[in-house]
Amino acid sequence: MPVLSCRSACAACCIAPSINTPLPGMPYGKPAGVPCVQLTSDLRCALFGKPERPAFCGGLQPSREMCGESREHALLWLTQLEMATAPAVEQSGR
């Protein structure tokens, strides 16, 4: 199976998923759908290759399933995955 490279100017993986560990500039992690503060203006990771980069980010590797043929596909796929794996919210008063 061929290894994929990140799509230029995509950054879906830096926006769609939540990060539940601290990272520089986001001491409480990153909520889903919020661009990471380490995302540069040219949609690159300022922490790429640095020890401060969260393990989650390093573990997320591009794949045909996730990335599809467009940035929009990647954003939608990662958003749906985030929603499907989010912990259930407790309902109070029941």
C-alpha positions as CSV (number, residue, x, y, z in Angstrom):
1,M,0.0,0.0,0.0
2,P,1.6,3.3,-1.0
3,V,2.3,6.0,1.6
4,L,0.4,9.2,1.1
5,S,1.8,12.7,1.6
6,C,-0.2,15.5,3.1
7,R,-2.2,17.5,0.6
8,S,-0.8,21.0,0.2
9,A,-3.0,23.8,1.8
10,C,-5.4,21.3,3.4
11,A,-4.9,21.3,7.2
12,A,-8.1,19.3,7.8
13,C,-6.3,17.3,10.5
14,C,-5.3,20.6,12.2
15,I,-8.9,21.8,12.3
16,A,-11.5,19.0,12.5
17,P,-10.3,16.8,15.4
18,S,-10.1,17.7,19.0
19,I,-6.8,17.4,20.8
20,N,-7.2,16.4,24.5
21,T,-3.6,17.2,25.6
22,P,-1.9,20.5,26.1
23,L,0.1,22.0,23.2
24,P,2.0,25.3,23.0
25,G,-0.5,28.1,22.8
26,M,-3.4,25.8,23.8
27,P,-2.8,24.6,27.3
28,Y,-6.2,22.9,27.6
29,G,-6.0,21.2,24.2
30,K,-7.9,22.0,21.1
31,P,-11.7,21.7,20.6
32,A,-13.0,20.0,17.4
33,G,-13.5,22.4,14.5
34,V,-11.2,25.0,15.8
35,P,-7.9,25.6,13.9
36,C,-4.8,24.9,16.0
37,V,-2.9,28.0,17.0
38,Q,0.2,26.3,15.6
39,L,-1.3,26.3,12.1
40,T,0.6,28.8,10.0
41,S,-0.9,31.2,7.4
42,D,0.2,28.8,4.6
43,L,-1.6,25.9,6.4
44,R,1.4,24.1,7.8
45,C,2.2,22.9,11.3
46,A,4.7,25.2,13.1
47,L,5.4,22.2,15.5
48,F,6.1,19.6,12.8
49,G,9.2,17.6,13.7
50,K,9.5,19.2,17.1
51,P,9.2,17.4,20.4
52,E,6.3,19.8,21.5
53,R,4.1,18.4,18.8
54,P,1.3,16.3,20.4
55,A,1.5,12.5,20.0
56,F,-2.0,12.6,18.5
57,C,-0.8,14.8,15.6
58,G,2.2,12.6,14.9
59,G,0.0,9.5,15.0
60,L,-2.5,10.8,12.5
61,Q,-1.2,9.7,9.1
62,P,-2.8,10.6,5.7
63,S,-4.8,7.8,4.1
64,R,-7.0,7.6,1.0
65,E,-10.0,6.9,3.2
66,M,-9.4,10.0,5.3
67,C,-8.1,12.4,2.8
68,G,-10.1,11.5,-0.3
69,E,-9.8,13.6,-3.3
70,S,-10.2,17.0,-1.7
71,R,-9.8,19.1,1.4
72,E,-13.5,19.2,1.8
73,H,-13.7,15.4,1.9
74,A,-11.0,15.3,4.6
75,L,-12.7,17.9,6.7
76,L,-16.1,16.1,6.4
77,W,-14.5,12.7,7.1
78,L,-12.6,13.9,10.2
79,T,-15.6,15.8,11.5
80,Q,-17.8,12.7,11.2
81,L,-15.1,10.6,12.9
82,E,-14.9,13.2,15.7
83,M,-18.6,13.1,16.2
84,A,-18.8,9.3,16.1
85,T,-16.1,8.9,18.7
86,A,-17.0,11.8,21.1
87,P,-17.9,10.8,24.6
88,A,-21.6,10.9,25.3
89,V,-22.7,14.1,27.1
90,E,-24.3,13.4,30.5
91,Q,-27.9,14.5,30.7
92,S,-28.7,16.2,34.0
93,G,-32.0,15.8,35.8
94,R,-32.8,12.3,34.6
